Amino acid sequence: MSVPLTLLGLLDREPSHGYDLKREYDAYFGRGKPLPFGQVYSTLSRLARDGKVVISEVGPGEGPDRKRYIITDLGATEVEQWLTQPVEPEPHLQTVLFAKVVLALMLDRPAGEYLDTQRSAHLQRMRELTEIKRGGSLVDALLADHGLYHLEADLRWIEMTGARLDALKKAVRQ
């Protein structure tokens, strides 16, 4: 997730204060991992330094002065370019899951038990995401679907790898 580009995108909708940007970010993109205030303001400072946002007005607040940020033409151009470029497909050829299985086999540890434990953890997370889908908004449902599809692919890999553990053990212990 690109925090700077996401904040620029939110500013492209309308000028906002840092607090409002954080609230919107957390509502749409920060599910389970809210953006720290410090990161919001340090990112906005860098965007201002780089000429992608400007401060339009400064007003008193219940603490530091409240700054209202506006996206510049340079910032809007960067958002437009980012939105039109495809995300690089990630083949995940080096994953923690794979590394643990191979190392378990190399070290003559119970890789099958590791896969069983991992399968249980994946299934538990899938149940949690399914509950989010049932009770959440459309945004929640779409984010949950994204996670569920990735977990389903991992489960297929876990099953296929479990069926091939003997052959993989021979391949990695040569």
SESE-307297 format. One record per residue: residue number from 1; residue in three letters; x, y, z of N, C-alpha, C in turn. Coordinates in nm, 3 decimals. Example, Ala and Ser with C-alpha at 12.3 -4.5 7.8 and 13.67 -1.06 7.14 Angstrom:
   lumvo   tornu      n_c1      n_c2      n_c3     ca_c1     ca_c2     ca_c3      c_c1      c_c2      c_c3
       1     ALA     1.319    -0.569     0.780     1.230    -0.450     0.780     1.320    -0.330     0.780
       2     SER     1.285    -0.225     0.708     1.367    -0.106     0.714     1.290     0.003     0.787
REM end
This chain:
   lumvo   tornu      n_c1      n_c2      n_c3     ca_c1     ca_c2     ca_c3      c_c1      c_c2      c_c3
       1     MET     0.086    -0.117     0.000     0.000     0.000     0.000     0.090     0.122     0.000
       2     SER     0.070     0.210    -0.094     0.145     0.335    -0.100     0.070     0.443    -0.024
       3     VAL     0.116     0.472     0.096     0.050     0.573     0.178     0.056     0.711     0.112
       4     PRO     0.172     0.755     0.060     0.174     0.888    -0.002     0.075     0.901    -0.118
       5     LEU     0.071     0.802    -0.205    -0.019     0.811    -0.320    -0.165     0.798    -0.278
       6     THR    -0.191     0.721    -0.176    -0.327     0.709    -0.127    -0.373     0.841    -0.066
       7     LEU    -0.288     0.904     0.013    -0.324     1.035     0.069    -0.342     1.139    -0.041
       8     LEU    -0.256     1.136    -0.143    -0.273     1.227    -0.257    -0.408     1.202    -0.325
       9     GLY    -0.444     1.076    -0.340    -0.573     1.043    -0.402    -0.689     1.097    -0.321
      10     LEU    -0.680     1.087    -0.189    -0.786     1.143    -0.105    -0.791     1.295    -0.119
      11     LEU    -0.675     1.357    -0.130    -0.672     1.504    -0.149    -0.720     1.543    -0.288
      12     ASP    -0.708     1.455    -0.384    -0.756     1.486    -0.519    -0.908     1.498    -0.518
      13     ARG    -0.974     1.430    -0.425    -1.120     1.443    -0.410    -1.158     1.579    -0.356
      14     GLU    -1.087     1.619    -0.248    -1.116     1.748    -0.186    -1.003     1.783    -0.089
      15     PRO    -0.978     1.912    -0.070    -0.878     1.954     0.028    -0.920     1.905     0.167
      16     SER    -0.822     1.874     0.251    -0.853     1.818     0.383    -0.746     1.853     0.484
      17     HIS    -0.783     1.840     0.610    -0.688     1.849     0.720    -0.628     1.711     0.742
      18     GLY    -0.511     1.707     0.805    -0.445     1.580     0.831    -0.531     1.483     0.908
      19     TYR    -0.602     1.534     1.008    -0.688     1.448     1.090    -0.796     1.382     1.004
      20     ASP    -0.856     1.460     0.913    -0.961     1.406     0.827    -0.905     1.303     0.729
      21     LEU    -0.783     1.328     0.680    -0.719     1.232     0.590    -0.694     1.099     0.662
      22     LYS    -0.647     1.107     0.785    -0.623     0.984     0.862    -0.754     0.908     0.883
      23     ARG    -0.859     0.980     0.918    -0.990     0.916     0.942    -1.038     0.847     0.814
      24     GLU    -1.028     0.913     0.700    -1.072     0.852     0.574    -0.984     0.735     0.535
      25     TYR    -0.853     0.752     0.552    -0.760     0.642     0.520    -0.796     0.519     0.603
      26     ASP    -0.811     0.539     0.733    -0.844     0.425     0.821    -0.977     0.362     0.784
      27     ALA    -1.075     0.444     0.746    -1.208     0.391     0.713    -1.206     0.305     0.587
      28     TYR    -1.126     0.343     0.489    -1.127     0.271     0.361    -1.009     0.176     0.341
      29     PHE    -0.893     0.210     0.395    -0.773     0.134     0.362    -0.701     0.076     0.482
      30     GLY    -0.733     0.118     0.603    -0.657     0.078     0.719    -0.721    -0.030     0.802
      31     ARG    -0.804    -0.113     0.742    -0.872    -0.219     0.816    -0.772    -0.301     0.896
      32     GLY    -0.784    -0.297     1.026    -0.696    -0.375     1.110    -0.558    -0.316     1.129
      33     LYS    -0.525    -0.210     1.055    -0.393    -0.149     1.067    -0.406     0.001     1.043
      34     PRO    -0.459     0.073     1.144    -0.477     0.217     1.126    -0.344     0.289     1.106
      35     LEU    -0.350     0.396     1.032    -0.232     0.476     1.002    -0.200     0.564     1.123
      36     PRO    -0.078     0.559     1.174    -0.042     0.645     1.287    -0.044     0.793     1.246
      37     PHE    -0.086     0.879     1.339    -0.090     1.022     1.310     0.046     1.073     1.265
      38     GLY     0.151     1.027     1.330     0.286     1.073     1.294     0.320     1.042     1.149
      39     GLN     0.276     0.927     1.101     0.303     0.891     0.962     0.224     0.980     0.867
      40     VAL     0.101     1.015     0.904     0.020     1.104     0.821     0.091     1.237     0.803
      41     TYR     0.131     1.296     0.915     0.189     1.430     0.910     0.330     1.431     0.849
      42     SER     0.408     1.327     0.873     0.541     1.323     0.809     0.526     1.303     0.659
      43     THR     0.428     1.223     0.618     0.404     1.203     0.475     0.357     1.333     0.411
      44     LEU     0.264     1.403     0.477     0.217     1.531     0.423     0.331     1.632     0.413
      45     SER     0.421     1.632     0.509     0.537     1.723     0.504     0.625     1.692     0.384
      46     ARG     0.649     1.564     0.358     0.730     1.526     0.241     0.659     1.563     0.111
      47     LEU     0.528     1.540     0.107     0.452     1.575    -0.014     0.457     1.727    -0.037
      48     ALA     0.451     1.805     0.070     0.460     1.951     0.057     0.601     1.990     0.011
      49     ARG     0.701     1.930     0.070     0.840     1.957     0.031     0.862     1.927    -0.118
      50     ASP     0.800     1.820    -0.166     0.817     1.779    -0.305     0.724     1.850    -0.401
      51     GLY     0.644     1.944    -0.352     0.556     2.023    -0.437     0.430     1.953    -0.483
      52     LYS     0.392     1.847    -0.412     0.273     1.770    -0.453     0.147     1.814    -0.379
      53     VAL     0.165     1.882    -0.265     0.056     1.944    -0.191     0.101     2.081    -0.143
      54     VAL     0.004     2.167    -0.115     0.032     2.296    -0.053    -0.063     2.312     0.064
      55     ILE    -0.022     2.396     0.156    -0.107     2.427     0.271    -0.187     2.551     0.234
      56     SER    -0.319     2.539     0.238    -0.403     2.650     0.193    -0.440     2.745     0.305
      57     GLU    -0.456     2.691     0.425    -0.490     2.777     0.537    -0.448     2.709     0.665
      58     VAL    -0.417     2.788     0.763    -0.380     2.736     0.894    -0.474     2.800     0.994
      59     GLY    -0.539     2.716     1.072    -0.635     2.765     1.170    -0.606     2.706     1.306
      60     PRO    -0.654     2.770     1.410    -0.631     2.717     1.544    -0.708     2.586     1.564
      61     GLY    -0.651     2.500     1.644    -0.715     2.374     1.678    -0.701     2.349     1.826
      62     GLU    -0.740     2.231     1.870    -0.728     2.195     2.011    -0.588     2.141     2.039
      63     GLY    -0.491     2.194     1.984    -0.352     2.151     1.996    -0.275     2.232     1.894
      64     PRO    -0.198     2.163     1.811    -0.128     2.236     1.707    -0.226     2.298     1.607
      65     ASP    -0.180     2.401     1.537    -0.265     2.463     1.435    -0.306     2.358     1.333
      66     ARG    -0.429     2.372     1.284    -0.482     2.279     1.183    -0.448     2.333     1.045
      67     LYS    -0.379     2.250     0.968    -0.341     2.287     0.832    -0.434     2.217     0.734
      68     ARG    -0.478     2.290     0.636    -0.564     2.234     0.531    -0.477     2.213     0.408
      69     TYR    -0.472     2.090     0.358    -0.385     2.054     0.246    -0.465     2.048     0.117
      70     ILE    -0.400     2.095     0.009    -0.458     2.092    -0.125    -0.357     2.026    -0.218
      71     ILE    -0.404     1.939    -0.304    -0.316     1.873    -0.400    -0.278     1.974    -0.509
      72     THR    -0.154     1.967    -0.556    -0.108     2.053    -0.665    -0.127     1.979    -0.798
      73     ASP    -0.101     2.050    -0.907    -0.108     1.985    -1.038    -0.008     1.869    -1.047
      74     LEU     0.110     1.889    -0.989     0.211     1.782    -0.989     0.159     1.659    -0.913
      75     GLY     0.098     1.682    -0.797     0.042     1.572    -0.719    -0.071     1.503    -0.792
      76     ALA    -0.159     1.581    -0.855    -0.272     1.523    -0.930    -0.222     1.441    -1.048
      77     THR    -0.118     1.486    -1.113    -0.060     1.412    -1.225    -0.003     1.279    -1.177
      78     GLU     0.063     1.282    -1.061     0.120     1.159    -1.007     0.011     1.059    -0.971
      79     VAL    -0.099     1.106    -0.912    -0.211     1.018    -0.879    -0.268     0.958    -1.008
      80     GLU    -0.288     1.041    -1.109    -0.344     0.992    -1.236    -0.254     0.885    -1.297
      81     GLN    -0.124     0.907    -1.297    -0.030     0.807    -1.351    -0.035     0.679    -1.269
      82     TRP    -0.040     0.691    -1.137    -0.043     0.575    -1.050    -0.170     0.493    -1.073
      83     LEU    -0.283     0.562    -1.088    -0.410     0.491    -1.106    -0.417     0.418    -1.240
      84     THR    -0.348     0.469    -1.340    -0.357     0.408    -1.473    -0.252     0.298    -1.495
      85     GLN    -0.155     0.284    -1.405    -0.053     0.181    -1.420    -0.098     0.053    -1.349
      86     PRO    -0.082    -0.062    -1.413    -0.120    -0.187    -1.345    -0.024    -0.215    -1.229
      87     VAL    -0.076    -0.283    -1.129     0.007    -0.328    -1.018     0.089    -0.445    -1.067
      88     GLU     0.216    -0.447    -1.031     0.305    -0.556    -1.073     0.255    -0.688    -1.014
      89     PRO     0.223    -0.785    -1.100     0.182    -0.916    -1.047     0.297    -0.977    -0.967
      90     GLU     0.267    -1.026    -0.848     0.369    -1.083    -0.762     0.356    -1.234    -0.761
      91     PRO     0.455    -1.302    -0.819     0.446    -1.448    -0.823     0.474    -1.515    -0.689
      92     HIS     0.522    -1.441    -0.592     0.551    -1.496    -0.459     0.638    -1.621    -0.468
      93     LEU     0.747    -1.609    -0.542     0.835    -1.726    -0.557     0.918    -1.751    -0.432
      94     GLN     0.932    -1.655    -0.345     1.005    -1.673    -0.220     0.913    -1.632    -0.106
      95     THR     0.850    -1.729    -0.044     0.759    -1.698     0.065     0.806    -1.763     0.194
      96     VAL     0.760    -1.711     0.305     0.792    -1.768     0.435     0.737    -1.910     0.444
      97     LEU     0.617    -1.929     0.394     0.554    -2.061     0.395     0.644    -2.165     0.327
      98     PHE     0.691    -2.133     0.208     0.777    -2.223     0.133     0.909    -2.247     0.208
      99     ALA     0.969    -2.139     0.258     1.098    -2.150     0.327     1.086    -2.240     0.449
     100     LYS     0.979    -2.228     0.525     0.962    -2.311     0.644     0.950    -2.459     0.608
     101     VAL     0.876    -2.490     0.503     0.860    -2.630     0.463     0.994    -2.688     0.419
     102     VAL     1.065    -2.614     0.335     1.194    -2.665     0.285     1.294    -2.680     0.399
     103     LEU     1.302    -2.580     0.487     1.395    -2.591     0.599     1.356    -2.705     0.692
     104     ALA     1.230    -2.724     0.717     1.186    -2.835     0.801     1.233    -2.967     0.741
     105     LEU     1.219    -2.982     0.611     1.263    -3.105     0.545     1.416    -3.119     0.549
     106     MET     1.486    -3.011     0.525     1.633    -3.015     0.530     1.684    -3.052     0.670
     107     LEU     1.612    -3.007     0.772     1.654    -3.030     0.910     1.590    -3.154     0.971
     108     ASP     1.521    -3.230     0.886     1.454    -3.352     0.928     1.354    -3.326     1.041
     109     ARG     1.279    -3.219     1.024     1.173    -3.182     1.118     1.039    -3.217     1.054
     110     PRO     0.931    -3.221     1.131     0.801    -3.264     1.078     0.731    -3.157     0.992
     111     ALA     0.766    -3.152     0.866     0.708    -3.053     0.775     0.557    -3.073     0.761
     112     GLY     0.512    -3.195     0.764     0.368    -3.223     0.755     0.291    -3.160     0.870
     113     GLU     0.349    -3.167     0.990     0.284    -3.105     1.106     0.280    -2.953     1.090
     114     TYR     0.388    -2.897     1.036     0.389    -2.753     1.011     0.278    -2.717     0.913
     115     LEU     0.263    -2.795     0.806     0.158    -2.767     0.708     0.019    -2.779     0.771
     116     ASP     0.000    -2.879     0.858    -0.129    -2.893     0.928    -0.158    -2.772     1.015
     117     THR    -0.058    -2.726     1.088    -0.075    -2.608     1.174    -0.107    -2.485     1.089
     118     GLN    -0.037    -2.472     0.978    -0.059    -2.358     0.890    -0.199    -2.364     0.827
     119     ARG    -0.241    -2.483     0.789    -0.375    -2.501     0.734    -0.480    -2.455     0.835
     120     SER    -0.463    -2.494     0.961    -0.557    -2.454     1.067    -0.559    -2.302     1.083
     121     ALA    -0.444    -2.240     1.080    -0.438    -2.094     1.093    -0.507    -2.026     0.975
     122     HIS    -0.486    -2.079     0.855    -0.552    -2.023     0.736    -0.704    -2.039     0.747
     123     LEU    -0.749    -2.155     0.788    -0.893    -2.178     0.799    -0.956    -2.086     0.904
     124     GLN    -0.886    -2.064     1.014    -0.936    -1.972     1.116    -0.948    -1.831     1.060
     125     ARG    -0.846    -1.787     0.987    -0.851    -1.652     0.928    -0.963    -1.643     0.825
     126     MET    -0.986    -1.750     0.751    -1.094    -1.750     0.653    -1.230    -1.737     0.722
     127     ARG    -1.246    -1.803     0.837    -1.371    -1.788     0.913    -1.389    -1.643     0.958
     128     GLU    -1.282    -1.581     1.004    -1.289    -1.441     1.048    -1.327    -1.349     0.932
     129     LEU    -1.265    -1.370     0.817    -1.295    -1.287     0.700    -1.438    -1.309     0.651
     130     THR    -1.486    -1.431     0.661    -1.624    -1.461     0.622    -1.721    -1.386     0.712
     131     GLU    -1.693    -1.379     0.841    -1.777    -1.301     0.932    -1.774    -1.153     0.898
     132     ILE    -1.659    -1.103     0.860    -1.648    -0.962     0.819    -1.735    -0.938     0.696
     133     LYS    -1.732    -1.031     0.602    -1.815    -1.019     0.481    -1.963    -1.014     0.516
     134     ARG    -2.004    -1.100     0.607    -2.146    -1.108     0.642    -2.197    -0.981     0.709
     135     GLY    -2.117    -0.922     0.795    -2.166    -0.810     0.873    -2.113    -0.674     0.830
     136     GLY    -2.032    -0.671     0.728    -1.968    -0.545     0.693    -2.029    -0.475     0.573
     137     SER    -1.968    -0.365     0.542    -2.008    -0.285     0.426    -1.955    -0.349     0.298
     138     LEU    -1.988    -0.289     0.187    -1.936    -0.337     0.059    -1.784    -0.329     0.057
     139     VAL    -1.727    -0.223     0.111    -1.581    -0.210     0.117    -1.522    -0.324     0.199
     140     ASP    -1.582    -0.351     0.315    -1.536    -0.462     0.399    -1.545    -0.595     0.324
     141     ALA    -1.654    -0.616     0.255    -1.675    -0.742     0.182    -1.571    -0.760     0.072
     142     LEU    -1.542    -0.654     0.000    -1.444    -0.664    -0.108    -1.303    -0.690    -0.054
     143     LEU    -1.268    -0.623     0.055    -1.138    -0.648     0.117    -1.131    -0.791     0.171
     144     ALA    -1.238    -0.838     0.231    -1.242    -0.975     0.283    -1.230    -1.075     0.168
     145     ASP    -1.300    -1.050     0.057    -1.288    -1.138    -0.060    -1.144    -1.148    -0.108
     146     HIS    -1.077    -1.034    -0.115    -0.937    -1.033    -0.159    -0.853    -1.124    -0.070
     147     GLY    -0.869    -1.109     0.060    -0.795    -1.195     0.153    -0.834    -1.341     0.141
     148     LEU    -0.964    -1.367     0.126    -1.010    -1.505     0.114    -0.953    -1.575    -0.009
     149     TYR    -0.949    -1.504    -0.121    -0.896    -1.566    -0.243    -0.748    -1.599    -0.228
     150     HIS    -0.672    -1.513    -0.162    -0.531    -1.542    -0.139    -0.515    -1.661    -0.045
     151     LEU    -0.596    -1.667     0.059    -0.589    -1.779     0.151    -0.629    -1.909     0.084
     152     GLU    -0.729    -1.905    -0.005    -0.768    -2.025    -0.079    -0.653    -2.076    -0.165
     153     ALA    -0.582    -1.984    -0.229    -0.467    -2.025    -0.311    -0.360    -2.088    -0.222
     154     ASP    -0.335    -2.029    -0.105    -0.239    -2.088    -0.012    -0.283    -2.228     0.031
     155     LEU    -0.412    -2.246     0.059    -0.460    -2.378     0.099    -0.440    -2.482    -0.011
     156     ARG    -0.463    -2.441    -0.135    -0.437    -2.534    -0.246    -0.289    -2.572    -0.249
     157     TRP    -0.202    -2.473    -0.228    -0.058    -2.499    -0.227    -0.022    -2.591    -0.110
     158     ILE    -0.080    -2.567     0.006    -0.053    -2.651     0.124    -0.092    -2.796     0.095
     159     GLU    -0.209    -2.816     0.035    -0.254    -2.952     0.002    -0.161    -3.019    -0.098
     160     MET    -0.126    -2.945    -0.203    -0.038    -3.001    -0.307     0.100    -3.032    -0.250
     161     THR     0.151    -2.944    -0.168     0.283    -2.965    -0.109     0.280    -3.082    -0.011
     162     GLY     0.175    -3.091     0.069     0.162    -3.203     0.161     0.164    -3.337     0.089
     163     ALA     0.102    -3.341    -0.028     0.100    -3.465    -0.107     0.236    -3.497    -0.167
     164     ARG     0.323    -3.398    -0.175     0.454    -3.417    -0.239     0.571    -3.409    -0.142
     165     LEU     0.546    -3.417    -0.014     0.653    -3.398     0.085     0.767    -3.499     0.068
     166     ASP     0.735    -3.624     0.041     0.842    -3.724     0.026     0.933    -3.689    -0.090
     167     ALA     0.874    -3.652    -0.204     0.955    -3.617    -0.321     1.035    -3.488    -0.294
     168     LEU     0.973    -3.390    -0.227     1.042    -3.265    -0.198     1.156    -3.290    -0.101
     169     LYS     1.135    -3.380    -0.005     1.241    -3.411     0.091     1.364    -3.468     0.017
     170     LYS     1.340    -3.556    -0.077     1.452    -3.612    -0.155     1.521    -3.502    -0.235
     171     ALA     1.445    -3.411    -0.291     1.502    -3.304    -0.375     1.587    -3.206    -0.294
     172     VAL     1.547    -3.177    -0.172     1.622    -3.077    -0.095     1.731    -3.134    -0.008
     173     ARG     1.739    -3.267     0.001     1.842    -3.329     0.085     1.952    -3.393     0.002
     174     GLN     1.958    -3.360    -0.124     2.062    -3.418    -0.210     2.195    -3.351    -0.189
REM end
